[in-house]
Amino acid sequence: METRKMHIQGMEVQVEGSGPRTVLMLHGWPDTLAVWDGTVRALQNNHRCVRLTLPGFGEVQERPPVVPKLDDVVDALVAVIQTVSPGAPVTLMLHDWGCIFGYELAMRHPQRVEAVVAIDIGDHNARAYLQSLSLKQKLAVAAYQLWLAKAWMVGRYLHPGLGNRMTRWMAGLMRCPVPALQLSWTMNFPYVMQWFGMRGGLRTRPVQLTCPVLYVFGERKPFMFHSPRWLHTLRASEDGAAHALRCGHWVMLEQPEAFHALVLRWLAGRERRKTHRTARELQALRAK
């Protein structure tokens, strides 16, 4: 299908596919919009797929973009939604840091988001999540994130080449599915925001979403990014769901067929439930 491109808030946005519903896809570290190639192919016959590359995550640059504030990121995403779907809310499809930014967007602007498909990052800032981790797991999380935050500082203030090498070393250790030469220290800005408070830091709200949520995560990892309570809450809700797949962090790349089947089935089920709910409401009104 034809790909339509536009520039919004300094970001190149791609629109592919057709359908009554718009799905906005947000990637994480150290990816770009290309991580959604297979997902777009799976969804584009029935959905408008919108994707973008977050600032700092694109091509290796001589001069890095300014680190955005959290408010800047959310405002830019709202501008994207208002441009691509001005008359209707969107479904967010989120992975890794895309979850952190996307959750904040959904909580600040609930009228612009009708549902969330979240991949591998759940209630990341909840006390229940921290309590679910062992000391060893907490140290492992801090170790890789602080390394990437320091790589950003090295790249920005000391030596860009060394910052790149630090970033690529960690990506290799974590088996990231991105060619090393496409990685740069500029991609690490969320970590320097989180650990060093750059540009006001990441003062995100506790994750409490009012819209339906499908959560899919890989179970073959040294630690999870959600609490057991998060899974229980979603599985107990009428419109929510949580599924584990036998893979690592990049669920949509490691288990694409299973992941896309889950997403398509859940989205179709949401449409049926909405139709039935509307019919019941109309019957109730007529009964009055």
Secondary structure, DSSP 8 states (H G I E B T S, - for coil): --EEEEEETTEEEEEE--SSEEEEEE--TT--GGGGHHHHHHHTTTEEEEEE--TTSSS--SS------HHHHHHHHHHHHHHH-TTS-EEEEEETHHHHHHHHHHHH-GGGEEEEEEES--STT-HHHHHHS-HHHHHHHHHHHHHHHHHHHHHHHT-HHHHHHHHHHHHHHTT-SS-GGG--GGGGHHHHHHHH-GGG----------S-EEEEEES-SSS-SS-HHHHHHHHHSSS-EEEEESS-S-HHHHSHHHHHHHHHHHHHHHHHHHHHHHHHHHHHHHH-
